[in-house]
Amino acid sequence: MKPIEGKYLGKTSPHPHSYSPETLLAVPRHLNRTLYEIREEDLPFSGVDVWHAYELSFLTGKGLPVAGLLKLIYPAHSPFLVESKSLKLYLNSFNMERFGQTPKAGIKQVLETIQHDLEKVLETRVEVQFFDHLPRQTVFDFSDYPLIEESSGIDNLTFTEYHEAPHLLTASSQKGGTLKAGTHLLRSNCKITHQPDWGSAFIFLEGSVKPTHGSLLQYLVSLRHEDHFHEEVCELIYKRLWDSFSPSALMVACLYTRRGGLDICPVRVSSPNLFPSALTNINTLSDRLLRQ
């Protein structure tokens, strides 16, 4: 039996020429979670999936094109995630449709339509917002997260494992405390097409034991040949750190590179107060990374 995720991925799919909510494809989250002993009835995290869609456009009733960026957020405890190519095709189905007599009225109608359609297929609450211009000032939640690859001594490490290897995670000999670390070296592969997905990972960990910077980077690099969706990679990293170090506080955010006009930024936290404020605020556009 072909996986449900493969309905569009890896195939030539004609772009719909009219509004097509039936294009949306929901993928059950439990399909991956069971592999890593993440129990749906007792999730070890709270979380959200943050999406940025850079190519949303439609026409007003007078035929004037409106274009901008759509930001949408929905919770990680939802039973489904939306498959990315199906969302791209769905959003493209708005391109030649007419909504409202003015851009403002059209934006309101389009957002209500998208929210309704996604909530129906995902069976959860979905937040949506439209940006037709960049704000004068933006915020980056992770500006004070040092990059592990720039840490002292990293050049002396040897990297040999490129399939997920949690045994690489080694506890630091130093007394516990807080770890804040980021990397731009995250790479995994699409679950269906096996094409590379590039991203950045940011980790906050607090507890009596924490990983060494070197072993954390070696572990993250070991994901290089893993075939998972972005959301699944974020949860996998979180679960390995949770099991290995039993932290009192943990946050993992994976900011993936834009593909097909979409980027996906899943965040998983042990407590809601750890959510990165700008990224997870539906009304805020945070700074983009170089490869986003």
N, C-alpha and C positions, 0 to 999 in steps of 0.2 A: 504494500500500500504506500503511495506517495505521501510524504509529509504535507500537512495542510499549509505549511509555510512556503512550499514550492509552487503554489498556484501561479504566481507572477514572477518570482525571482528566477533569474537565469533564462528567462524566455522573452521573446519579442512580443510586446503587448501594445496594441494600438491605443493611442490616447483618446479617451472619450470626447466627443464633440458637444455633448450636452450634459447637464447635471446628472451625475451617476452615483448615488449613495450606495448602490448595490456593489460597487467596486471595493468598498472597505472590507478588509479581512482581519478577523480577530484570531489571535493565536493564544491558546491556553498557557498560562505561565507555569503550570505544574509540570509540563513536559520536560523542562530542564531542571526544575528545582528538585525533583525526586532523585536525580543523579547525584546530588550533593547533600542529600539528607536535610534539605530545607523543607520543613513541614508547613504546609499552607495554614493549618489551624494554630500554629504557634511560631510565627515568623520571628526571627531574631533581630528584626529591624523594622523601622518605619521607612518610608521612602516615597519618592516621586520620580516620574519620568518627564523630563523637560524637553520639548521639541521646539526647534525653530525652522519654519518653512519660509524660504526666501523668495518664493516665486508665486505667491498667491495674487491672482488678478481676476477682475470681472469687469463688466460694463454697467454703467448706469442705464436707466430707462431711456436716456437720450443718446446712448451709444458711446459715452465717454469712458475710456479705460481707467480703472483704478488699480494701482499696484502697490504692494508693500510686503511687509514681513509679518507672518502669523506666528505667535508664540502660544503654545498649548501645554498644559500640565495636567497629569492625572496620577492617582496614587498607585503605589506598588502593591497594595493589598487588593487591587482589582483582579478579577479572575482572568482577565485577558490583557494582552498588549496588542497594539495595532501593527500589522506588518507594514514596513516602510514603503515598499513600492506601491502597495495598494493605497496608501495615504497619498503618495505623489500623484497617482492616476486620479484619485478622487478630487484632489485640489485642482488639478488641471481641468477637470470637468466644469469648473466655474468660469473658465477663461472667456467664453463667448456668451455666457448667460447674463441677463439684465436684472439688476436689483436696485430698487429705489430710484428716485428722480434726481437725487444729489449724491455725491460721494459719501457724505456723512450718513444719510439714510441707507444707502447701499451697504456700507460697512456694517451697520447695525444688523441688517437683515442677513447678511452673509455669516456673521459671527453666530447669530442665533441658529442658523441652519447647520453650521459645522458642529456647534456644541450639541445640538439635538441628535445629529446623526452619530457622532462619536459616543455619546452617552448611551445611545440605544445599542450599538454593536459591542461596546466594551462593558456594559452593565455597571457603570460607575460614574461618578461626578467628574466632569472635565471642565477645566478653566481655559478660556480662550481670550486673546487680545490681539489687536491689529495695530501695527506701527507703520505709518506712511512717511516718516522721516526719523532720522537719528536724533536722540536727545543731545543737548549741548554737553552734558557731562554723563559719563558712564562709570560704573564701579566694577572692580574685579574682586571677587570674594577671596581669591587665593594669592593675592599679591605678596603676602608674608610667608608663603610656603616655599622653602628653599628647594631647588631642584636636586634630586639625589645624584644625578649624573654629573653634577658639578661639585660634589662633596670631595673632600680630601681623601685620597687613597683609592678612589674608584678606578683610576687608570691601572691599578695593580691587580684588579680582579680579572678572573678568567670566566667567560660565559660559554657554556657548552650545552645547556639544556634549553630546548625551544618547544617542548610540550609541557603543559602545566605540571609543576613540580613543587608541591607544598613543603616537601622535606628540605628545601633550600632555606626556608625561613628559620633563622637562628636568633635566639634571644641574646640581647646585649648583656655584657657583664656589668655594665653600669646600672646603678639604682634606677628603678622605674621613674616615670614622670610623664611628660607630654612629648609626643612625636608629631611634628607637622612636616609633611614632605610631599613633594610633587615630582612628576616626571613627564616629559614630552615624548617618551620612548615607548608608550603603549602601542602595541599592535596585536590584533587578533584577526580572524578571518570570518567572513560571512558564513553562516551555518549552512546555507544552501548552495551558493555559487562558489564559495571558498576564495573569493576575492579579498584582498587585504583591506582591513579597516584600521585607520590610524586615529590616534587620540592621545589625550593627556589624562593622567590620574592624579588625584589629590587625596591625601589620607591624613586624618587626624585620629590619633590614638592616645588614650590616657589610661594608665594602669601601673601595676607594680612590676610588670615585665613588658618590654617592648623589643621589636626586632632591630637588628643592626641595619644601618643604611645600606650596606653592601648586600646583605642577604635579601632585603626587601626589593632592591633593584634586580637582583638575580631572579627572584621569583616573578616579578612583573615581566621581565624579559622572557621568561619561560612560557608566557602566554602567546608567544609569537606565531605558533602553529596551531593554536586552538580555534575550533570552528564553533562560534557562538554568536548570538545577537548581542548588541551592546549592553542591553539590560542584564543579560545573563552573565556577562563578564564582570560587571559591577557587583552583582550578588555573589559570584564565585570568589572574588577578591575579599569581599566583606566576610564571607563565611570562613575562609581559611584563616584570616587574621583573628576572627572571633574565637575559633576553635583552638588556635595555636597559643594565644596570649591572654585569653579571658579578660579583656580590657573592661574598665569601668565606663569608658566612653569611646565610641568609634564612629567615624564618618568616612565614607568612601564616595567620591564623585568622579565620574568618568566623562570627560568632555570630548566627544568624538568629532572628527573632521566632517565637514559637509560633503554629502554625496547625493546627487540627483536633486539638488535644491533643498535638502533636509539635513539638519544635524540633530543628534540625539544625545542628551546629557542626563543619564540616570544618576540619582543620588540615593544612598542608603545610609541611615543613621540609627544609632542606638537610642537616641532621645530627640524629640522634636526641636529642642533648643540648639541642636547642632546643624540644622539646615542652613546652608549658605544663603544669606538673606537676599542678595540681588538675583542670583540665578533662579531661586524658587519663588520669586515674587512675580506674579503674572503681569503686573503693570510696569515692570522694570526690564530694560535691556541692559545686560551686563556687557563688559568688554569682551570682544572676540579674541581668540588666540590666533597666532600666525596662520595656522593651517585650517582655521574655520572659515 
